[in-house]
Amino acid sequence: MTPGILGVNVRSYPTECKTWDGCYTSVAVVLVAGTNDDYAAYAGCGTPEWVARHGDKVTFDEACIHFPGGQLDRERYRD
């Protein structure tokens, strides 16, 4: 995994497609380390490295959906 990337969660969602049944798009949520022992998560379509640099930042609550089990700390999350 690329330095700075702490975790990756990729989910596929069905899309409307006129040419083929069963079209899906994949969305990656990437957890990225900050410089002050903090972190943030970003979402987008592409490689984890691309999403980490260019993705849309997600809220703490949404990040917890993609990285469940209490592994994220609200105090360390950059909103």
C-alpha positions as CSV (number, residue, x, y, z in Angstrom):
1,M,0.0,0.0,0.0
2,T,1.2,3.5,-0.8
3,P,2.7,5.4,2.2
4,G,0.0,7.6,3.7
5,I,-2.9,5.3,2.8
6,L,-4.2,3.6,6.0
7,G,-7.1,1.6,4.4
8,V,-9.2,1.1,1.3
9,N,-12.8,0.1,1.0
10,V,-14.2,-0.6,-2.5
11,R,-17.9,-1.1,-3.0
12,S,-19.7,-1.8,-6.3
13,Y,-23.2,-0.3,-6.9
14,P,-25.6,-1.2,-9.7
15,T,-26.1,1.4,-12.4
16,E,-28.6,1.9,-15.2
17,C,-27.1,0.5,-18.3
18,K,-28.9,0.2,-21.7
19,T,-26.3,-2.0,-23.3
20,W,-25.9,-4.8,-20.8
21,D,-27.7,-6.1,-17.7
22,G,-25.6,-6.1,-14.6
23,C,-23.6,-2.9,-15.0
24,Y,-21.8,-1.8,-11.9
25,T,-19.7,1.1,-10.9
26,S,-17.0,0.8,-8.1
27,V,-16.4,3.6,-5.6
28,A,-13.3,3.6,-3.4
29,V,-13.1,5.2,0.0
30,V,-9.5,5.7,1.0
31,L,-8.4,6.5,4.6
32,V,-5.3,8.8,4.4
33,A,-2.9,9.7,7.2
34,G,-2.3,13.3,8.0
35,T,0.8,15.0,9.2
36,N,-0.3,15.6,12.8
37,D,-1.3,12.0,13.8
38,D,-4.7,12.6,12.2
39,Y,-6.5,11.2,9.2
40,A,-9.4,11.7,6.8
41,A,-11.2,9.6,4.2
42,Y,-11.9,10.5,0.6
43,A,-14.2,8.8,-1.9
44,G,-14.1,8.5,-5.7
45,C,-13.7,6.3,-8.7
46,G,-10.1,5.3,-9.6
47,T,-7.1,3.8,-8.0
48,P,-6.6,4.2,-4.3
49,E,-3.7,6.6,-5.0
50,W,-5.8,8.8,-7.3
51,V,-8.7,8.9,-4.8
52,A,-6.4,9.7,-1.9
53,R,-5.2,12.8,-3.9
54,H,-8.3,13.9,-5.8
55,G,-11.3,12.3,-4.1
56,D,-14.1,14.0,-2.3
57,K,-13.7,14.2,1.5
58,V,-16.3,12.2,3.4
59,T,-17.7,13.0,6.9
60,F,-16.6,11.1,9.9
61,D,-20.0,9.4,10.1
62,E,-19.7,8.2,6.5
63,A,-16.1,7.1,7.0
64,C,-17.3,4.9,10.0
65,I,-19.6,3.1,7.6
66,H,-16.7,2.2,5.3
67,F,-14.3,1.5,8.2
68,P,-16.5,0.0,10.9
69,G,-15.8,-1.6,14.3
70,G,-14.8,1.5,16.2
71,Q,-11.4,1.8,14.4
72,L,-11.8,5.5,13.8
73,D,-11.5,8.2,16.5
74,R,-13.5,11.4,16.0
75,E,-10.8,13.4,17.8
76,R,-8.2,12.4,15.2
77,Y,-10.5,12.7,12.2
78,R,-10.0,15.9,10.0
79,D,-13.4,17.3,9.0
